[in-house]
Amino acid sequence: MRNLSLKQLQAVASIARLGTMTRAAQELNVTPAALTARIKALEDEAGLLLFDRTSAGLKPTDAGREMLWAIDSINTVLETCSERLKALRGGSGGRVSIGVVSTAKYFAPQIISGFVHAHPSVEIDLVVGNRGATLEAVRDYKVDLAIMGRPPRDFPISAAAFGPHPLVVIAAPGHRFAGRVGLTKRELAEEPFLVREYGSGTRTVFEEFMTGVMIKRARLGIDSGSNETIKQTVMAGLGVALISGHTVAAEVASRRLVLLDVEGLPIRREWFVVRRADKVLSPAARSFWDYVVKEGASWLPTLPLRPPGAPSGQTAAA
């Protein structure tokens, strides 16, 4: 029934509820003749009668009841749409697409959980990738916003720092440098280093930190796209790694890994929430942005800033 309209369905519903053409016409503000013609056209197109003429008034036939089911279904959809629009305007509903660099996956779910607890009607799409993939998703409007380390500089963005991000060097507990204080980069250069893949933010920091030392003497045992692979390889005693403190908090706490005390470490960075500068956030996405800026730091893991036995043995957000 290509010509079926909402106005026709509303006419069927009114007649079924009131029982007469005259009363239904008054409610719909049309003449009885016009309403009769509307129903006749609808019956002709359907090839079925929509009402039985009884002594108690007009009663819907099986075909008429199908029409009533249709109008009830449409009304339900429209009411749902209205409620969803109201929720979108108020920021309590909607969908937010979030990009997360792989290093941040160790705490981003906790931030999202805290947000969803306060905004249960908001749906979250989470996209995890390395820095290059996450930047591409932001650049191409594939995500509303992203959680990452240093913001990009090659296209306009808006960014807000929300918490500290130290990078540390890890080793197996039985490593010859475990417990040593004040290691130099030159001493560290004697060790086989396990590093993230090109395009990773951690790889960039590693290369900057070891400039003039490591590049000449490094023995790169693994070039890995996975923090988990690097951690497992270090635990196996096959090398050391410069890595985000967030990725190793649990292993350091359980003594499966140790932090090495190296001059110039930890490298102190910040975590940022970023979006394209021209990206207009929905109320739900804006609420998530504000939540990350205000509460994000409270969800960051903690671990010792320096190894046991080193000076100033403090703990802090990692």
Secondary structure, DSSP 8 states (H G I E B T S, - for coil): -TT--HHHHHHHHHHHHH-SHHHHHHHHTS-HHHHHHHHHHHHHHHTS--EEEETTEEEE-HHHHHHHHHHHHHHHHHHHHHHHHHHHHHTSEEEEEEEEEGGGGGTHHHHHHHHHHH-TEEEEEEEEE-HHHHHHHHHTTSSSEEEESS--SSS-EEEEEEEEEEEEEEE-TT-TTTT--SB-HHHHTTS-EEEE-TT-HHHHHHHHHTTTTHHHH--EEEEES-HHHHHHHHHTTS-BEEEEGGGTHHHHHTTSSEE--BTT-SEEEEEEEEEETT----HHHHHHHHHHHHHGGGGS-EEESS-TTSSS--EEE-
